[in-house]
Amino acid sequence: MWSSFRRGKRHGMRDPEPIEPDAPALADSTSTQHRCVSGQYFFEYLVVVSLKKTKDGSSYEPQITYQFPKRDQMHRSQKEDEEKTLKAITLFCFPEGINWAPLTEYHSETFSFVLTEIDGSRRNGYCRRLLPGGKGARPPEAYCIISSVACFGLFSKIFDEVEKRRQISMAMIYPFMQKLREAPFPAPGNTVEIKSFIPESGTEIISLTRPLDSWLEHVNFAMLFGCLTDEEVLLVFAAAVLERRIIFIADELGTLSQVIHAVAALLYPFTWQHTFISIVPEILIDVVMAPTPYLLGVQRHLLDQVNDQTDLLLVDLSEDKKNTFIVSDDEKDILPPKLQTEILEALSHRQKTSTTEELNRVVSEAFLLFFVKTVGHYMSHVKYNRSGEPGEFDKRGFYKAIESKTTRHFVKKFIQTQMFDLFIQDVEQQQPGPQQGIFYKKVLEYQEKKKREKKNKH
């Protein structure tokens, strides 16, 4: 019923039905068209999730106390779907399953989760938990934005503005969110400016900029490499690339959500196709027993419920951990040794003072080059018979063309994964000719480089 699962197109399992967004009309003039993404907007809705006392007064439970915008005119099926989604949101905003008590101090934290629809499309939940204004002890509350846009950094900045206004008055949040909802969504590398009035400060202009590398805008690799060494990241990548079961353990919700999204990003241009829950609510903890591949984030207080599992990679992200890998298997033997060394060499070029963008570039290119070298020759093995007909991938010829024995051994396993299968299905459906995207561009650059090296040898 409630899900943060991602499943492949061939599994035939049902996730929640999609909810039709109540989209505003966006400005679409010739002056803004090239700088904005036509038809897309920042978010579907904002909800406030508060902890309210249960009827017997013994504990607190999360409830939605505000939704913006309200959507009243809906069919019955749409209303049922929205109720399911809102119930899921309360679960993911307060996933701990613990008895909350009023607090006088609470460090605000930001994290994200994913809701996956029946058609495989994803919506992102961005959440910031903070202590509401007032005196004395009180339970924290959560602000959650649901959006089709995957851009963690952008929404963290939006939450900074929300939190600033919340400290003045709850009423200050909604004019800002209305302006944001009406604003055109910027294209990669562009900025949109939101004017917002704050008492005593006057009108402020908030600039929201999308990174140029839009496929990395939901990712910050700093947390992943802050929790794990380069060699440990490589072992996690090896397990993910063969679609193993992987669980991450941490106390902080932000740590879990950032690390799990970063691991998924290492797989680009491939997409994780299986169960994907960045923070598993306690009520859904039985998902760890699923026999199919998954990427899961589990809070430390639930460790006893997962560490009796076998045939998985259990990764401890805690600062005070004794061992990073509580449970592991043959991850060291998955990737070709020469290519492992090359990835580690590429990662060593990053600086400790790197910006997020610089770190993302160094890390993403190191792993992207791994895929270029192992499977970048895929287009040479897609045969097109007639114009307009789908192509056909020659799997055997593809891996036989690889000269290195260790690389061929790895690729033989990798081409059996669902992420590779769906990638090739998409390629087969395209017409012959140059492909689009950064991966294909890197493939061409690598092939040109190999040709020049070959020419220089002769």
Solvent accessible surface area in square Angstrom, and as a share of the most:
residue,aa,sasa,rsa
1,M,154,0.69
2,W,52,0.18
3,S,7,0.04
4,S,0,0.00
5,F,35,0.14
6,R,40,0.15
7,R,52,0.19
8,G,6,0.05
9,K,146,0.62
10,R,156,0.57
11,H,67,0.30
12,G,70,0.67
13,M,100,0.44
14,R,167,0.61
15,D,16,0.08
16,P,23,0.14
17,E,64,0.28
18,P,53,0.33
19,I,7,0.03
20,E,108,0.49
21,P,63,0.40
22,D,76,0.39
23,A,60,0.47
24,P,37,0.23
25,A,103,0.80
26,L,35,0.17
27,A,70,0.54
28,D,84,0.43
29,S,54,0.35
30,T,127,0.74
31,S,70,0.45
32,T,29,0.17
33,Q,94,0.42
34,H,135,0.60
35,R,88,0.32
36,C,21,0.13
37,V,47,0.27
38,S,76,0.49
39,G,63,0.61
40,Q,53,0.23
41,Y,22,0.08
42,F,0,0.00
43,F,1,0.01
44,E,12,0.06
45,Y,0,0.00
46,L,0,0.00
47,V,0,0.00
48,V,1,0.00
49,V,0,0.00
50,S,15,0.10
51,L,8,0.04
52,K,89,0.38
53,K,125,0.53
54,T,32,0.19
55,K,219,0.93
56,D,113,0.59
57,G,36,0.35
58,S,89,0.58
59,S,26,0.17
60,Y,38,0.15
61,E,75,0.33
62,P,44,0.28
63,Q,73,0.32
64,I,50,0.25
65,T,65,0.38
66,Y,76,0.29
67,Q,13,0.06
68,F,22,0.09
69,P,25,0.16
70,K,140,0.59
71,R,23,0.08
72,D,118,0.61
73,Q,184,0.82
74,M,38,0.17
75,H,135,0.60
76,R,197,0.72
77,S,70,0.45
78,Q,42,0.18
79,K,103,0.44
80,E,80,0.36
81,D,22,0.12
82,E,12,0.05
83,E,102,0.46
84,K,76,0.32
85,T,8,0.05
86,L,30,0.15
87,K,104,0.44
88,A,2,0.01
89,I,0,0.00
90,T,13,0.07
91,L,26,0.13
92,F,0,0.00
93,C,0,0.00
94,F,10,0.04
95,P,3,0.02
96,E,10,0.05
97,G,55,0.53
98,I,84,0.42
99,N,127,0.65
100,W,34,0.12
101,A,56,0.44
102,P,59,0.37
103,L,56,0.28
104,T,95,0.55
105,E,150,0.67
106,Y,53,0.20
107,H,164,0.73
108,S,32,0.21
109,E,29,0.13
110,T,24,0.14
111,F,0,0.00
112,S,1,0.01
113,F,2,0.01
114,V,2,0.01
115,L,7,0.03
116,T,1,0.00
117,E,6,0.03
118,I,62,0.31
119,D,99,0.52
120,G,18,0.17
121,S,53,0.34
122,R,66,0.24
123,R,16,0.06
124,N,8,0.04
125,G,0,0.00
126,Y,2,0.01
127,C,0,0.00
128,R,21,0.08
129,R,5,0.02
130,L,8,0.04
131,L,32,0.16
132,P,18,0.11
133,G,47,0.46
134,G,53,0.51
135,K,201,0.85
136,G,47,0.46
137,A,59,0.46
138,R,52,0.19
139,P,26,0.16
140,P,1,0.01
141,E,11,0.05
142,A,0,0.00
143,Y,0,0.00
144,C,0,0.00
145,I,0,0.00
146,I,0,0.00
147,S,0,0.00
148,S,61,0.39
149,V,5,0.03
150,A,43,0.33
151,C,2,0.01
152,F,27,0.11
153,G,48,0.46
154,L,8,0.04
155,F,1,0.00
156,S,25,0.16
157,K,84,0.36
158,I,0,0.00
159,F,1,0.00
160,D,75,0.39
161,E,19,0.08
162,V,1,0.00
163,E,35,0.16
164,K,81,0.34
165,R,0,0.00
166,R,34,0.12
167,Q,139,0.62
168,I,85,0.43
169,S,43,0.28
170,M,69,0.31
171,A,70,0.54
172,M,32,0.14
173,I,0,0.00
174,Y,30,0.11
175,P,80,0.51
176,F,1,0.01
177,M,0,0.00
178,Q,69,0.31
179,K,99,0.42
180,L,0,0.00
181,R,13,0.05
182,E,87,0.39
183,A,10,0.08
184,P,27,0.17
185,F,2,0.01
186,P,1,0.01
187,A,16,0.12
188,P,49,0.31
189,G,36,0.35
190,N,38,0.19
191,T,56,0.33
192,V,15,0.09
193,E,111,0.50
194,I,5,0.03
195,K,123,0.52
196,S,7,0.05
197,F,126,0.52
198,I,6,0.03
199,P,55,0.34
200,E,189,0.85
201,S,72,0.46
202,G,24,0.23
203,T,88,0.51
204,E,49,0.22
205,I,101,0.51
206,I,8,0.04
207,S,42,0.27
208,L,0,0.00
209,T,73,0.43
210,R,21,0.08
211,P,42,0.27
212,L,141,0.70
213,D,60,0.31
214,S,40,0.26
215,W,68,0.24
216,L,7,0.04
217,E,17,0.08
218,H,23,0.10
219,V,16,0.09
220,N,48,0.25
221,F,1,0.00
222,A,49,0.38
223,M,60,0.27
224,L,0,0.00
225,F,25,0.11
226,G,67,0.64
227,C,24,0.15
228,L,6,0.03
229,T,73,0.43
230,D,28,0.15
231,E,100,0.45
232,E,34,0.15
233,V,1,0.00
234,L,4,0.02
235,L,27,0.13
236,V,1,0.00
237,F,0,0.00
238,A,1,0.01
239,A,0,0.00
240,A,0,0.00
241,V,0,0.00
242,L,25,0.12
243,E,19,0.09
244,R,63,0.23
245,R,26,0.09
246,I,0,0.00
247,I,0,0.00
248,F,0,0.00
249,I,0,0.00
250,A,4,0.03
251,D,85,0.44
252,E,96,0.43
253,L,2,0.01
254,G,10,0.10
255,T,17,0.10
256,L,0,0.00
257,S,0,0.00
258,Q,36,0.16
259,V,0,0.00
260,I,0,0.00
261,H,16,0.07
262,A,0,0.00
263,V,1,0.01
264,A,21,0.16
265,A,18,0.14
266,L,3,0.02
267,L,0,0.00
268,Y,56,0.21
269,P,22,0.14
270,F,6,0.03
271,T,61,0.35
272,W,3,0.01
273,Q,14,0.06
274,H,10,0.05
275,T,7,0.04
276,F,1,0.00
277,I,0,0.00
278,S,0,0.00
279,I,1,0.01
280,V,2,0.01
281,P,1,0.01
282,E,56,0.25
283,I,118,0.60
284,L,43,0.21
285,I,14,0.07
286,D,98,0.51
287,V,21,0.12
288,V,3,0.02
289,M,115,0.51
290,A,28,0.22
291,P,123,0.77
292,T,51,0.30
293,P,28,0.18
294,Y,0,0.00
295,L,0,0.00
296,L,0,0.00
297,G,0,0.00
298,V,0,0.00
299,Q,15,0.07
300,R,72,0.26
301,H,95,0.42
302,L,3,0.02
303,L,28,0.14
304,D,120,0.62
305,Q,86,0.38
306,V,0,0.00
307,N,64,0.33
308,D,106,0.55
309,Q,31,0.14
310,T,101,0.59
311,D,110,0.57
312,L,6,0.03
313,L,2,0.01
314,L,0,0.00
315,V,0,0.00
316,D,7,0.03
317,L,7,0.03
318,S,11,0.07
319,E,184,0.83
320,D,123,0.64
321,K,57,0.24
322,K,198,0.84
323,N,104,0.53
324,T,17,0.10
325,F,43,0.18
326,I,66,0.33
327,V,34,0.19
328,S,64,0.41
329,D,91,0.47
330,D,56,0.29
331,E,9,0.04
332,K,149,0.63
333,D,115,0.60
334,I,11,0.06
335,L,4,0.02
336,P,3,0.02
337,P,84,0.53
338,K,144,0.61
339,L,17,0.09
340,Q,36,0.16
341,T,88,0.51
342,E,54,0.24
343,I,5,0.02
344,L,46,0.23
345,E,98,0.44
346,A,29,0.23
347,L,0,0.00
348,S,72,0.47
349,H,116,0.52
350,R,62,0.23
351,Q,124,0.55
352,K,212,0.90
353,T,127,0.74
354,S,30,0.19
355,T,72,0.42
356,T,58,0.34
357,E,110,0.49
358,E,81,0.36
359,L,17,0.09
360,N,10,0.05
361,R,118,0.43
362,V,23,0.13
363,V,0,0.00
364,S,9,0.06
365,E,68,0.30
366,A,6,0.05
367,F,1,0.00
368,L,3,0.02
369,L,75,0.37
370,F,3,0.01
371,F,0,0.00
372,V,4,0.03
373,K,60,0.25
374,T,0,0.00
375,V,1,0.00
376,G,4,0.04
377,H,42,0.19
378,Y,6,0.02
379,M,42,0.19
380,S,74,0.48
381,H,29,0.13
382,V,10,0.06
383,K,107,0.45
384,Y,53,0.20
385,N,126,0.65
386,R,179,0.65
387,S,118,0.76
388,G,54,0.52
389,E,80,0.36
390,P,75,0.47
391,G,8,0.08
392,E,116,0.52
393,F,26,0.11
394,D,56,0.29
395,K,99,0.42
396,R,153,0.56
397,G,22,0.21
398,F,0,0.00
399,Y,25,0.10
400,K,112,0.48
401,A,55,0.42
402,I,18,0.09
403,E,168,0.75
404,S,50,0.32
405,K,160,0.68
406,T,71,0.41
407,T,12,0.07
408,R,71,0.26
409,H,110,0.49
410,F,2,0.01
411,V,0,0.00
412,K,96,0.41
413,K,87,0.37
414,F,0,0.00
415,I,6,0.03
416,Q,137,0.61
417,T,9,0.05
418,Q,22,0.10
419,M,2,0.01
420,F,3,0.01
421,D,43,0.22
422,L,7,0.03
423,F,36,0.15
424,I,9,0.04
425,Q,47,0.21
426,D,72,0.37
427,V,5,0.03
428,E,33,0.15
429,Q,120,0.53
430,Q,76,0.34
431,Q,100,0.45
432,P,76,0.48
433,G,37,0.35
434,P,117,0.74
435,Q,24,0.11
436,Q,168,0.75
437,G,49,0.47
438,I,48,0.24
439,F,10,0.04
440,Y,33,0.13
441,K,120,0.51
442,K,44,0.19
443,V,4,0.02
444,L,82,0.41
445,E,83,0.37
446,Y,48,0.18
447,Q,65,0.29
448,E,85,0.38
449,K,99,0.42
450,K,99,0.42
451,K,129,0.55
452,R,138,0.50
453,E,74,0.33
454,K,136,0.57
455,K,158,0.67
456,N,126,0.65
457,K,174,0.74
458,H,181,0.81
